Amino acid sequence: MNSNKFEGSLATFPSNVYFLDLGSRFWIYHKISFREGFLGNLYRLNVIDISNNILTGVVPSSLGSLKYLYSLHLQNNKFEGDIPVPLQNLTDLVTIDLGNNLFTGTKLIGFYI
């Protein structure tokens, strides 16, 4: 769904979605915020890409409950604050890109930023 200019509300995704690509300016054209509870019942996600948007605020700690997640791309946004500690619980996480944001605080063990 990246690089589009859809209008209106974002539909609810079915719970069997494994790959969610909302990167490359998707959020600019939608009045949607990336916040706690946004992912709803998408607990089977393997890959999340919301890179290259202008998302602000903090990264929801609920991402740490996505136990099947192995690739997380949050780069090139304007996220701030601490990186949520629950992300360390993602034992299958192989790829994480948090670069080019406004994070502060303590760097988490095992994370390259």
N, C-alpha and C positions, 0 to 999 in steps of 0.2 A: 504494500500500500504506500510505499514511499514515493516521493516526488510527484504527488498528485495534489489537486486542489478541490477535494470533495467538500461539499457544504452540508450543513445540517448536523444532526446528532450521530455519534458513533454508535453503531449497533452493538448489541451484546454478542460477544464471541462464544461459540460453543466450547464446552469444557475440554474437548479433545484437541485443541490447538497446541502445536508443539513449537512453532516458529512464529514470532511476532515481529514484523519489521515495520516500524512507524518512524523511520528515520528520514533524513533529508527534507527538512522543512514541512513535514506532515502536520506538525502541531501549530504552525503559524497560521494555517488556513482553517483551523478548528478552534472552537472555544472549549477546549478540553484541558484539564490540568492533570498532571501526573502526580497523584497523591495517594495516600493510604486508601486501599480498597479499590483503586482503579482497575486492577487486574481481575478482581472478582474471583470467579471460580477457575481461573486458568492455572491451576496448580500443576499441570503436566508440562508446562513450558520448558523447553530445552534451550531456546535462544531468544533473547530480547535485544532488539536494536532500536533505540530511540535517539541515535546519534544525529549530530548536525541539525539541531533545532535551536531554539533560543529559550529552552526551559529554565525556569528559575525556581528557587526554593530549595528544600532539602530532598534528598533521595529517601523514599519511603522505606522504613525498616522492614516492612512486610515482604520486600524482595528476598529477605533471608529465609523465608518459609518455602521458597520454591525449590524443593529438594532435588528436582531433576535438572535444574538449570546448569548448563555447562558453558554458556557463552553469554556475556553481558556487555553491551556496548552503550555507554552513556556519554561518550566523548563529544566535545564541541558543543556544549550547552553552557548554562550559567548557574549550575547547581552550586550551592554554598553550604557552609556548616561542616559538621563531621561526616565522615563516611560511616554509614550505619554498621555497628558492630555485628549485628546478625548476619551480615554478608560473609563473615568468617565461618558460619555454619554450613555454607554451600560446599560440601566436600567433593562434589563432582565438577565444580567450576574449574575450567581449563583456561578460558580466555576472559579477561576483564579489561576493558579500556575505559578509564575515568579521566583521561587527559583533557586538557584545555577547559577546565571548569574553575570554580572559585572556592574549592574546598579548603578548610582550615582545620586546625586541631591536630590530633595525633595520627600519624600514619599507621595503618593496621599491619600487623605482621603478615608477611607473605604477599603483600600487594605492591605492585610497581605502578607508580603514578607519574 
